[in-house]
Amino acid sequence: MHLCANDLLDKLHHSRGCCAVCAAAYARSVRPRDGTLTRQHRKQIELFRFELFRKRTGAVPVGEVSQPHLPEPDICVTGQDCVIGVELTELVTNKRERAQESEQEGVVAAAQRHYECKGLPCLGADFYWKDGANVSKTQPRDLAPFLAQLVASHVPGIGKEVILDPSWEATEHFRHPLFDRIWLNRVVEYDKNLWGIPRSWSVPQMVPGVVQLRIDAKNGRPAQYRVNYSQRWLLITSDGGVPSSGFDLTSHVLEHTYKSTFDRVFLAVFMMGGIHELKVHRLAA
């Protein structure tokens, strides 16, 4: 599948806030209405993250960007005198928690789409999930339209807000097994819907061993490529804006030498951490 990289640059140019917010917002925007995430949608997210990386570093040469089929890498950059294969992977500290976050994000994205089909005013909506709230396999399809209808029946006036929770300050008493609170607002006149999931957590320190494990998980890929690439890169990404991928990036992680079959390894932490090329001891592919 070939995609023009410039198709996404306009989104980046006009995006507001940090790159992590951009990546998370784009991931929500490409989800289908039922909230599921297919291989096609994952490829769109991978391309967007690669463009964030390319926009913030001068390492990537000018060239045509494509997304070849397996067993080739996720991204291929064909330049004037080189062909670079780029494998992408996400650095998370808790895979189970990341799966839970993805399910919750899918439900909210699907609910927003249901709401937008109703032609109602744009608003801000924050969904405060209960700690450890699990979305069952059958719930997303029912939960998304329920949330859309709940919001639709509580649209605040301009300059107003609506709080749905069991507390004394609630606009309307609301209890739900999955949510602590839902906050709706039109304190400003929104030109688009801004729905999100506020989160808070204790930020752990990242250690080299966790990064090496992520590299190890991809070290077998270059041997599967059929194309003889000029260089093979591994791009490790982290949005950093959720508990499963939020961490403190220490100098110890950046100064460590990692074992890899890739020619170059990059760590892109879009939430304030920046782009870093890691030191690599090359292994035979």
Backbone bond lengths (Angstrom), bond angles and torsions (degrees), N, CA, C in turn:
res aa  C-N    CA-C-N  psi(-1)  N-CA   C-N-CA  omega(-1)  CA-C   N-CA-C  phi
1 M - - - 1.458 - - 1.516 109.13 -
2 H 1.343 118.12 123.68 1.456 122.48 -179.63 1.526 109.28 -105.45
3 L 1.311 115.75 130.50 1.454 121.32 177.53 1.515 108.97 -129.04
4 C 1.323 116.81 141.68 1.460 121.06 176.70 1.512 109.39 -79.03
5 A 1.330 116.84 121.83 1.463 120.18 -178.22 1.516 112.03 -62.52
6 N 1.332 116.70 -29.62 1.461 119.30 -178.36 1.519 112.90 -66.09
7 D 1.344 117.17 -18.12 1.466 120.00 178.06 1.519 111.67 -59.69
8 L 1.346 117.02 -26.79 1.457 120.38 -177.03 1.521 113.33 -98.50
9 L 1.326 117.57 -14.20 1.465 119.96 -175.54 1.516 111.69 -63.54
10 D 1.330 116.55 -34.95 1.455 119.13 -179.56 1.518 111.03 -65.35
11 K 1.348 116.48 -36.02 1.458 120.50 175.84 1.523 110.39 -62.07
12 L 1.331 116.19 -42.04 1.455 121.13 -179.82 1.515 110.91 -66.57
13 H 1.339 116.55 -42.40 1.457 121.15 -175.89 1.523 111.45 -63.22
14 H 1.326 116.60 -36.64 1.456 120.48 -176.69 1.517 113.40 -96.78
15 S 1.336 117.86 0.50 1.462 119.62 -177.95 1.513 110.35 -74.57
16 R 1.331 115.34 147.64 1.451 121.18 179.17 1.511 109.67 -108.09
17 G 1.336 116.63 152.78 1.454 120.77 176.86 1.502 112.44 83.76
18 C 1.339 116.67 -171.98 1.459 121.54 -175.43 1.515 111.05 -75.24
19 C 1.340 114.70 164.31 1.461 120.12 -176.90 1.517 111.85 -64.34
20 A 1.336 116.85 -30.09 1.462 118.86 179.03 1.513 110.53 -63.84
21 V 1.339 116.35 -41.95 1.456 120.39 177.73 1.517 109.65 -63.68
22 C 1.355 117.00 -40.50 1.464 121.16 178.48 1.519 110.47 -59.79
23 A 1.337 116.40 -47.29 1.460 120.64 -177.82 1.513 110.81 -63.63
24 A 1.331 116.63 -43.71 1.462 120.32 -179.62 1.525 110.92 -65.86
25 A 1.346 116.33 -41.90 1.462 120.08 179.90 1.524 110.85 -64.94
26 Y 1.327 116.46 -39.93 1.458 119.02 179.76 1.521 110.89 -67.74
27 A 1.330 116.30 -38.26 1.469 119.83 178.13 1.524 110.25 -59.86
28 R 1.344 116.79 -39.43 1.462 120.03 177.64 1.527 111.12 -68.29
29 S 1.357 116.16 -37.66 1.457 119.65 -173.38 1.517 113.40 -68.41
30 V 1.338 117.74 -27.18 1.467 119.30 -177.02 1.525 112.92 -92.34
31 R 1.323 117.24 -2.94 1.464 118.88 177.41 1.524 110.38 -68.59
32 P 1.331 118.06 141.91 1.458 119.96 174.59 1.526 110.54 -69.31
33 R 1.308 115.62 172.23 1.458 120.42 -171.96 1.519 113.43 -61.16
34 D 1.336 117.76 -32.03 1.462 118.88 -178.28 1.526 112.49 -83.40
35 G 1.350 117.62 0.37 1.466 120.54 174.32 1.512 115.05 88.30
36 T 1.339 118.90 -7.07 1.461 120.59 -179.83 1.522 110.09 -73.54
37 L 1.331 115.87 159.15 1.457 120.76 -177.77 1.528 108.45 -123.32
38 T 1.323 117.25 107.70 1.456 122.13 -177.66 1.524 110.44 -89.43
39 R 1.350 115.46 173.92 1.463 120.30 177.36 1.526 110.98 -59.28
40 Q 1.339 117.31 -38.52 1.460 121.44 179.17 1.530 111.22 -61.10
41 H 1.332 116.14 -43.37 1.460 119.77 -179.38 1.529 110.80 -70.05
42 R 1.326 117.09 -35.33 1.466 120.08 176.71 1.526 110.58 -63.40
43 K 1.327 116.58 -37.91 1.456 119.88 178.82 1.525 110.95 -66.17
44 Q 1.326 117.45 -36.48 1.456 120.79 176.13 1.531 110.78 -63.17
45 I 1.322 116.00 -42.05 1.465 120.28 179.46 1.527 110.28 -66.85
46 E 1.326 117.14 -40.71 1.470 120.66 177.55 1.523 111.10 -60.48
47 L 1.327 116.76 -43.13 1.455 120.38 179.48 1.519 111.04 -64.15
48 F 1.327 116.00 -40.54 1.463 119.90 179.79 1.526 110.61 -64.50
49 R 1.329 116.85 -42.62 1.464 119.94 179.03 1.526 111.16 -65.87
50 F 1.328 116.33 -37.10 1.466 119.16 176.40 1.524 110.31 -63.15
51 E 1.332 116.67 -40.22 1.465 119.60 179.53 1.528 111.61 -66.47
52 L 1.338 117.11 -35.50 1.464 119.80 173.51 1.522 110.49 -60.57
53 F 1.329 115.76 -44.02 1.461 121.82 178.46 1.525 110.51 -62.55
54 R 1.322 117.01 -47.75 1.462 120.79 -177.34 1.521 111.57 -65.03
55 K 1.330 115.81 -36.03 1.469 121.04 -179.13 1.530 111.48 -65.37
56 R 1.346 116.44 -28.47 1.463 120.41 -173.28 1.523 114.05 -105.17
57 T 1.325 117.43 4.82 1.461 119.59 178.44 1.518 109.61 -141.57
58 G 1.329 116.43 150.55 1.452 120.61 177.79 1.515 112.42 -94.18
59 A 1.329 117.10 12.05 1.470 120.62 -174.52 1.519 113.07 -73.75
60 V 1.336 117.10 -28.72 1.465 120.40 -174.03 1.529 109.85 -85.33
61 P 1.333 118.16 123.55 1.465 120.28 179.21 1.524 111.69 -70.51
62 V 1.325 115.45 159.66 1.465 120.37 175.57 1.526 108.47 -66.89
63 G 1.314 116.25 134.34 1.454 119.24 -179.99 1.512 112.11 174.68
64 E 1.316 115.78 176.41 1.462 121.81 178.60 1.522 109.97 -80.63
65 V 1.319 115.79 131.94 1.461 121.42 179.91 1.528 109.28 -102.95
66 S 1.316 116.58 130.40 1.461 121.35 177.85 1.520 109.52 -137.41
67 Q 1.318 115.63 166.79 1.459 122.25 177.52 1.526 108.74 -124.05
68 P 1.318 116.64 90.61 1.471 120.27 -176.73 1.522 111.94 -70.51
69 H 1.322 115.31 164.93 1.460 121.02 177.34 1.530 109.94 -78.77
70 L 1.332 115.67 159.91 1.463 120.78 173.68 1.524 109.47 -58.80
71 P 1.325 118.76 145.27 1.471 127.11 13.28 1.525 114.50 -92.08
72 E 1.335 118.00 14.70 1.464 120.31 -179.29 1.527 110.54 -72.61
73 P 1.334 117.37 166.81 1.466 120.45 -179.02 1.525 112.22 -67.05
74 D 1.330 116.02 171.92 1.465 121.18 -176.08 1.527 111.88 -65.32
75 I 1.344 116.53 -38.06 1.462 122.37 -176.46 1.523 109.06 -129.95
76 C 1.323 115.56 142.06 1.465 120.86 174.27 1.524 107.93 -127.49
77 V 1.321 116.99 128.30 1.467 122.66 176.85 1.530 107.76 -112.28
78 T 1.317 116.40 114.67 1.459 121.45 -179.41 1.525 108.99 -103.36
79 G 1.335 115.87 105.83 1.453 121.25 -179.78 1.513 111.43 -98.11
80 Q 1.331 115.27 -172.26 1.463 120.53 -177.43 1.531 111.80 -64.99
81 D 1.329 116.54 -37.60 1.470 119.82 -177.56 1.525 112.76 -134.30
82 C 1.333 116.99 23.10 1.466 119.75 179.31 1.517 110.60 -156.34
83 V 1.328 114.87 155.77 1.464 122.17 172.66 1.527 106.88 -130.64
84 I 1.325 116.44 114.73 1.465 121.54 -175.32 1.528 109.31 -109.09
85 G 1.323 115.76 128.25 1.455 121.34 174.54 1.515 109.31 -100.07
86 V 1.326 116.66 128.56 1.465 121.68 -176.14 1.526 109.73 -120.38
87 E 1.316 115.38 119.69 1.465 122.13 175.49 1.524 107.71 -95.88
88 L 1.335 117.33 134.97 1.461 121.11 178.62 1.516 110.44 -110.81
89 T 1.321 115.50 145.76 1.461 121.12 174.44 1.527 107.80 -151.33
90 E 1.309 116.53 153.08 1.462 121.08 -177.93 1.521 110.05 -105.42
91 L 1.329 115.42 135.19 1.466 121.10 179.24 1.520 108.97 -93.35
92 V 1.324 115.93 114.58 1.464 121.03 177.56 1.520 108.94 -125.95
93 T 1.315 116.10 151.64 1.460 120.95 179.68 1.522 112.14 -95.28
94 N 1.340 116.42 -15.33 1.464 120.23 -178.82 1.528 108.63 -150.37
95 K 1.330 117.57 102.87 1.457 121.67 -175.63 1.524 112.55 -64.82
96 R 1.320 117.02 -38.40 1.472 119.89 179.91 1.524 109.96 -65.03
97 E 1.331 115.54 -41.96 1.459 120.18 178.86 1.528 110.34 -65.87
98 R 1.346 117.09 -38.13 1.462 120.63 179.05 1.523 110.26 -64.14
99 A 1.331 117.62 -40.12 1.463 120.60 178.21 1.529 110.39 -63.19
100 Q 1.333 115.58 -39.39 1.460 120.96 178.76 1.526 110.76 -64.51
101 E 1.334 116.10 -44.03 1.463 120.67 178.21 1.526 110.91 -61.10
102 S 1.336 115.71 -41.90 1.457 120.38 -178.83 1.534 111.19 -63.68
103 E 1.332 116.33 -40.21 1.460 120.36 177.56 1.531 110.57 -63.07
104 Q 1.329 116.29 -44.35 1.464 120.67 -179.73 1.526 111.03 -64.61
105 E 1.322 116.56 -42.69 1.462 120.72 178.98 1.527 110.41 -63.02
106 G 1.344 116.33 -38.36 1.454 120.67 179.20 1.514 112.36 -63.54
107 V 1.333 116.29 -40.31 1.461 120.75 179.14 1.521 110.67 -64.41
108 V 1.336 116.81 -45.68 1.466 120.79 -178.74 1.526 110.81 -65.88
109 A 1.337 116.90 -41.18 1.469 120.24 178.05 1.525 111.21 -62.24
110 A 1.333 116.22 -42.27 1.462 120.11 179.10 1.525 110.92 -67.42
111 A 1.330 117.02 -39.46 1.470 120.80 178.67 1.525 110.56 -63.03
112 Q 1.325 116.72 -40.68 1.465 120.49 178.72 1.523 110.78 -61.79
113 R 1.337 117.43 -40.70 1.458 120.36 178.87 1.532 111.45 -65.25
114 H 1.322 116.03 -41.53 1.470 119.61 176.69 1.532 109.97 -59.99
115 Y 1.314 116.16 -43.58 1.476 120.59 -179.01 1.523 110.58 -63.45
116 E 1.332 116.83 -43.28 1.461 120.52 -176.59 1.521 112.38 -65.64
117 C 1.322 116.90 -23.17 1.470 120.48 176.36 1.528 112.13 -71.35
118 K 1.313 116.53 -14.79 1.467 120.54 -177.60 1.525 112.53 -85.69
119 G 1.354 117.47 -10.13 1.460 120.62 178.46 1.518 114.25 70.17
120 L 1.322 117.00 27.25 1.469 121.95 -178.81 1.528 110.80 -90.92
121 P 1.336 117.73 167.88 1.471 120.69 -176.94 1.536 112.95 -60.74
122 C 1.330 115.53 148.69 1.464 120.70 175.37 1.521 109.35 -70.93
123 L 1.323 116.25 145.93 1.457 120.21 -179.33 1.527 110.57 -155.70
124 G 1.321 115.73 170.01 1.450 121.78 172.23 1.520 109.05 -95.89
125 A 1.322 116.06 137.35 1.467 120.49 -179.31 1.524 108.94 -139.48
126 D 1.332 116.02 123.02 1.462 121.57 177.34 1.522 108.76 -114.92
127 F 1.340 114.97 127.72 1.463 121.35 -178.12 1.532 108.47 -110.22
128 Y 1.323 116.14 111.80 1.457 122.02 -179.10 1.525 109.10 -94.14
129 W 1.336 115.09 98.75 1.463 120.04 -179.87 1.522 110.37 -74.05
130 K 1.319 116.13 147.97 1.464 120.23 173.87 1.528 109.72 -67.19
131 D 1.316 117.22 148.39 1.462 121.44 177.23 1.525 109.72 -56.76
132 G 1.327 115.64 128.72 1.457 120.65 178.07 1.509 114.77 75.13
133 A 1.351 117.26 11.23 1.476 119.40 -179.39 1.521 110.54 -63.53
134 N 1.335 116.34 122.75 1.462 121.89 -179.37 1.521 110.20 -106.96
135 V 1.317 114.92 131.06 1.457 120.37 176.33 1.525 107.42 -91.67
136 S 1.311 117.02 119.73 1.467 120.12 -178.15 1.520 110.24 -71.56
137 K 1.320 116.39 168.91 1.456 121.60 -179.31 1.526 112.27 -63.05
138 T 1.315 117.15 -29.08 1.458 120.03 -176.66 1.524 112.67 -95.78
139 Q 1.326 118.10 -16.55 1.459 120.80 -174.55 1.526 116.14 -71.68
140 P 1.377 120.11 -40.00 1.459 118.95 -172.63 1.525 114.35 -51.73
141 R 1.335 117.14 -41.10 1.464 120.42 -177.15 1.523 111.33 -65.78
142 D 1.327 117.42 -35.48 1.462 121.10 179.18 1.524 111.69 -85.34
143 L 1.327 116.73 -34.55 1.456 120.90 -173.99 1.522 112.40 -70.31
144 A 1.328 117.86 -39.98 1.462 120.88 -177.51 1.530 112.56 -60.82
145 P 1.350 119.31 -50.89 1.471 118.14 177.85 1.522 112.93 -65.38
146 F 1.352 117.22 -31.44 1.462 119.97 176.06 1.527 110.98 -60.88
147 L 1.351 116.20 -46.55 1.468 120.62 -179.91 1.528 111.07 -65.58
148 A 1.332 116.04 -40.27 1.465 119.69 179.02 1.527 110.83 -60.82
149 Q 1.322 116.30 -43.27 1.463 120.21 179.99 1.522 110.75 -69.64
150 L 1.337 116.76 -36.67 1.463 120.85 177.72 1.526 110.48 -60.59
151 V 1.332 115.85 -46.26 1.468 120.14 178.44 1.521 110.23 -64.96
152 A 1.331 116.35 -44.31 1.465 120.77 -178.28 1.525 112.46 -58.82
153 S 1.327 116.79 -33.14 1.469 120.19 -178.72 1.523 112.83 -86.87
154 H 1.358 116.77 0.11 1.466 120.10 179.67 1.525 112.07 -133.45
155 V 1.320 116.96 33.47 1.468 120.27 179.87 1.533 109.33 -65.94
156 P 1.342 117.81 119.89 1.465 119.48 -179.59 1.531 111.50 -75.39
157 G 1.323 115.46 158.81 1.455 120.14 174.77 1.521 110.41 -74.58
158 I 1.326 116.25 168.70 1.465 120.49 178.78 1.527 109.56 -59.32
159 G 1.349 115.22 131.78 1.460 120.34 -178.87 1.517 114.13 81.34
160 K 1.343 117.43 5.11 1.461 122.21 -175.94 1.527 111.08 -114.65
161 E 1.331 115.29 168.14 1.453 121.95 174.79 1.519 109.54 -138.84
162 V 1.322 115.52 158.60 1.464 122.11 177.45 1.519 107.66 -130.28
163 I 1.338 116.07 126.87 1.462 121.73 177.95 1.520 108.32 -112.19
164 L 1.324 115.69 122.37 1.460 121.66 178.70 1.524 108.65 -112.61
165 D 1.315 117.16 105.32 1.467 122.19 177.93 1.525 108.53 -166.85
166 P 1.348 119.35 178.60 1.468 120.61 -177.00 1.531 113.97 -85.86
167 S 1.334 118.77 1.17 1.465 121.28 -172.19 1.528 112.20 -79.35
168 W 1.336 114.71 170.81 1.464 120.91 -179.95 1.528 112.11 -68.53
169 E 1.356 117.40 -24.61 1.458 120.46 -177.48 1.532 112.52 -88.05
170 A 1.318 117.03 0.59 1.459 120.12 -177.00 1.526 111.34 -65.60
171 T 1.326 116.11 142.66 1.461 121.11 171.91 1.524 109.60 -68.02
172 E 1.335 114.91 -37.18 1.460 121.16 176.42 1.519 108.32 -143.84
173 H 1.336 116.57 134.47 1.459 120.59 179.53 1.527 109.65 -63.80
174 F 1.341 115.83 129.11 1.456 120.56 -175.08 1.520 109.81 -146.03
175 R 1.304 116.36 125.16 1.465 122.03 175.21 1.525 108.96 -125.67
176 H 1.341 114.60 138.08 1.458 119.64 177.95 1.528 108.18 -151.60
177 P 1.326 118.51 140.46 1.471 119.93 -176.85 1.533 114.29 -64.02
178 L 1.326 117.99 -17.74 1.466 120.26 -177.31 1.523 114.48 -105.85
179 F 1.340 117.33 -16.33 1.466 120.19 -173.32 1.520 112.59 -124.42
180 D 1.340 115.40 138.57 1.458 120.82 170.93 1.523 111.03 -83.05
181 R 1.335 115.00 -38.42 1.463 119.98 -174.94 1.524 110.07 -160.75
182 I 1.324 115.59 149.50 1.460 122.11 169.32 1.523 106.87 -127.96
183 W 1.321 115.60 124.59 1.461 120.99 -176.61 1.524 108.92 -116.67
184 L 1.332 115.97 121.71 1.459 122.55 179.52 1.518 108.84 -114.08
185 N 1.318 116.92 140.09 1.458 117.40 179.70 1.519 112.47 -150.13
186 R 1.339 113.48 149.70 1.465 122.42 168.78 1.532 107.66 -132.92
187 V 1.341 113.98 46.64 1.467 120.24 -178.92 1.531 110.68 -65.48
188 V 1.334 115.01 -22.31 1.467 120.60 168.18 1.522 106.18 -126.39
189 E 1.318 116.81 168.52 1.456 119.99 179.45 1.530 108.04 -89.38
190 Y 1.314 115.73 99.15 1.467 121.11 -177.03 1.531 110.79 -71.40
191 D 1.357 115.12 139.59 1.464 118.61 173.76 1.524 111.18 -97.59
192 K 1.353 117.00 -4.01 1.456 122.05 173.08 1.528 107.93 -154.21
193 N 1.312 116.68 159.09 1.457 120.38 179.43 1.524 110.31 -74.03
194 L 1.320 115.99 134.57 1.463 121.90 177.13 1.528 108.07 -122.71
195 W 1.319 115.83 93.37 1.456 121.95 -179.03 1.523 108.39 -108.02
196 G 1.310 116.64 137.11 1.447 119.21 -177.19 1.519 113.07 -152.69
197 I 1.342 114.21 -179.02 1.459 122.43 -179.17 1.529 108.17 -128.74
198 P 1.322 118.85 97.56 1.479 120.46 177.60 1.525 109.75 -64.85
199 R 1.330 115.77 139.99 1.463 120.04 179.94 1.524 109.27 -139.33
200 S 1.316 115.64 152.18 1.467 121.43 172.90 1.527 107.77 -140.40
201 W 1.342 115.90 146.60 1.453 119.60 -178.02 1.521 110.14 -164.59
202 S 1.305 115.05 163.83 1.456 121.63 174.56 1.527 108.27 -83.62
203 V 1.325 116.81 124.25 1.471 121.00 -173.00 1.528 110.45 -85.52
204 P 1.337 117.16 118.24 1.468 120.20 179.12 1.531 111.23 -83.26
205 Q 1.318 116.66 164.89 1.464 121.51 174.50 1.527 109.68 -88.24
206 M 1.322 115.69 133.89 1.457 119.83 175.31 1.526 108.39 -76.42
207 V 1.331 116.48 145.58 1.472 121.57 179.54 1.532 108.84 -124.84
208 P 1.342 118.04 152.39 1.463 120.86 -178.03 1.525 114.02 -56.18
209 G 1.337 117.71 -33.77 1.456 120.78 -178.03 1.521 113.03 -60.01
210 V 1.332 117.14 -37.30 1.462 121.10 179.81 1.527 110.04 -69.19
211 V 1.330 116.35 -40.37 1.468 120.43 177.80 1.527 110.13 -64.70
212 Q 1.348 116.72 -41.84 1.462 120.08 179.79 1.527 111.19 -63.14
213 L 1.313 117.79 -37.84 1.464 120.92 177.29 1.528 111.50 -61.35
214 R 1.329 116.78 -38.86 1.467 120.40 178.44 1.524 110.44 -67.51
215 I 1.344 116.17 -38.65 1.465 120.31 176.61 1.524 110.11 -65.90
216 D 1.336 116.12 -44.32 1.468 120.86 179.60 1.531 111.61 -56.66
217 A 1.336 115.79 -37.06 1.465 120.42 -178.17 1.524 111.78 -65.51
218 K 1.337 117.00 -20.75 1.465 121.50 -178.53 1.523 113.13 -109.82
219 N 1.324 118.58 -6.84 1.461 121.29 -175.11 1.532 113.91 -61.89
220 G 1.319 118.28 -21.61 1.451 120.70 178.95 1.518 114.20 -82.74
221 R 1.325 117.77 -11.07 1.465 120.49 -174.84 1.526 114.63 -67.13
222 P 1.354 119.93 -45.15 1.476 118.74 -177.53 1.530 113.68 -54.57
223 A 1.331 117.97 -34.05 1.471 120.58 -179.46 1.530 111.79 -66.69
224 Q 1.335 117.15 -18.21 1.463 121.30 -179.11 1.526 112.81 -89.01
225 Y 1.347 117.30 -15.81 1.461 119.75 -177.55 1.526 110.60 -66.05
226 R 1.322 116.18 139.76 1.462 121.21 177.71 1.525 111.96 -93.91
227 V 1.332 116.29 -22.38 1.461 121.70 179.95 1.521 109.21 -88.74
228 N 1.312 116.53 141.07 1.462 121.73 177.62 1.531 108.76 -87.88
229 Y 1.319 116.35 91.86 1.463 121.18 -176.39 1.527 111.11 -78.14
230 S 1.340 115.24 146.84 1.469 119.92 175.91 1.522 110.13 -61.86
231 Q 1.325 115.65 -42.43 1.461 122.00 177.13 1.519 108.40 -143.49
232 R 1.329 114.51 150.80 1.467 121.21 177.01 1.529 107.51 -121.71
233 W 1.319 114.85 120.62 1.457 120.84 -176.27 1.523 109.92 -112.24
234 L 1.335 115.38 150.73 1.461 122.40 169.90 1.521 107.75 -117.33
235 L 1.327 116.29 122.48 1.462 121.92 177.85 1.525 108.63 -109.59
236 I 1.333 115.59 111.17 1.467 122.10 178.43 1.522 107.14 -96.46
237 T 1.322 117.31 121.19 1.460 120.41 -176.49 1.522 111.61 -114.78
238 S 1.321 114.76 154.93 1.463 121.54 173.75 1.517 107.82 -149.64
239 D 1.337 116.16 123.26 1.457 119.25 174.62 1.518 110.05 -67.74
240 G 1.330 116.49 -35.40 1.457 121.04 175.30 1.511 115.53 74.49
241 G 1.332 118.30 -1.24 1.456 120.11 -174.72 1.512 115.06 -100.08
242 V 1.343 117.24 10.42 1.461 121.21 179.40 1.525 108.63 -134.35
243 P 1.334 118.11 159.18 1.475 120.22 -176.42 1.518 114.59 -55.08
244 S 1.338 117.98 -37.01 1.461 120.14 -175.25 1.522 113.21 -71.34
245 S 1.331 117.83 -19.02 1.465 120.08 -178.65 1.516 113.03 -129.56
246 G 1.325 116.80 10.15 1.459 120.13 177.24 1.522 110.26 -89.64
247 F 1.324 116.89 124.25 1.461 120.06 -178.77 1.525 110.40 -154.84
248 D 1.312 115.39 162.28 1.460 122.24 176.62 1.524 108.01 -90.99
249 L 1.323 116.51 119.02 1.464 121.68 -177.59 1.526 109.24 -89.59
250 T 1.334 116.59 110.32 1.459 121.37 -175.51 1.529 111.34 -94.36
251 S 1.340 116.11 163.24 1.461 121.66 177.66 1.528 111.11 -64.08
252 H 1.336 116.77 -28.39 1.459 120.72 179.01 1.524 110.98 -60.88
253 V 1.334 116.46 -39.34 1.462 121.35 178.56 1.526 110.26 -66.22
254 L 1.318 116.99 -41.11 1.461 121.48 -175.30 1.524 112.60 -76.84
255 E 1.327 117.93 -25.06 1.463 121.24 -177.75 1.522 112.75 -92.87
256 H 1.310 117.51 -10.72 1.451 121.80 -177.90 1.540 110.59 -70.18
257 T 1.320 118.00 150.07 1.464 122.73 174.78 1.528 108.79 -101.50
258 Y 1.335 116.08 123.97 1.460 122.22 -174.43 1.531 110.98 -104.60
259 K 1.312 116.27 151.13 1.465 121.92 178.42 1.525 108.57 -93.98
260 S 1.340 115.21 125.39 1.460 118.13 -176.36 1.523 111.52 -153.00
261 T 1.330 114.78 150.21 1.463 120.83 173.59 1.528 110.88 -86.10
262 F 1.337 117.37 -6.06 1.464 121.37 179.83 1.533 110.11 -87.39
263 D 1.339 116.06 148.89 1.457 120.72 179.87 1.525 111.89 -68.36
264 R 1.328 115.49 -38.76 1.470 120.32 179.31 1.518 108.59 -138.83
265 V 1.335 115.44 142.85 1.466 121.47 179.27 1.527 107.87 -127.17
266 F 1.334 116.05 127.70 1.463 121.84 -179.53 1.527 109.32 -118.26
267 L 1.318 115.29 144.15 1.463 122.13 173.94 1.524 107.43 -116.88
268 A 1.328 116.45 114.82 1.461 122.10 -178.65 1.521 109.00 -111.74
269 V 1.324 116.02 105.72 1.466 121.59 177.65 1.526 106.23 -104.42
270 F 1.323 116.25 99.56 1.457 120.29 -169.75 1.519 113.55 -69.65
271 M 1.329 118.41 -23.98 1.460 121.06 178.05 1.531 108.64 -89.74
272 M 1.324 116.91 85.56 1.463 125.21 171.55 1.527 114.87 73.93
273 G 1.322 118.60 -18.56 1.459 119.12 -174.93 1.514 114.83 -77.65
274 G 1.335 117.77 -21.12 1.446 121.43 177.57 1.526 113.54 79.44
275 I 1.337 114.93 -169.57 1.455 123.21 -178.75 1.525 108.83 -109.58
276 H 1.330 116.80 129.40 1.468 121.01 -177.68 1.527 109.32 -133.10
277 E 1.340 116.33 134.22 1.456 119.70 170.68 1.520 107.56 -92.17
278 L 1.325 116.39 125.10 1.455 121.45 -176.86 1.524 110.92 -86.93
279 K 1.322 115.73 149.89 1.464 120.86 175.53 1.524 109.05 -72.89
280 V 1.329 115.48 137.11 1.470 119.74 -173.04 1.517 111.28 -131.33
281 H 1.346 115.09 133.86 1.463 121.98 166.82 1.521 106.16 -98.66
282 R 1.337 116.13 112.29 1.463 120.61 -172.74 1.520 112.30 -71.18
283 L 1.324 114.47 131.86 1.464 122.66 173.88 1.523 108.16 -105.62
284 A 1.304 116.74 156.01 1.464 120.93 175.79 1.519 109.09 -69.41
285 A 1.318 115.87 136.04 1.476 120.50 -178.69 1.513 110.39 -72.32
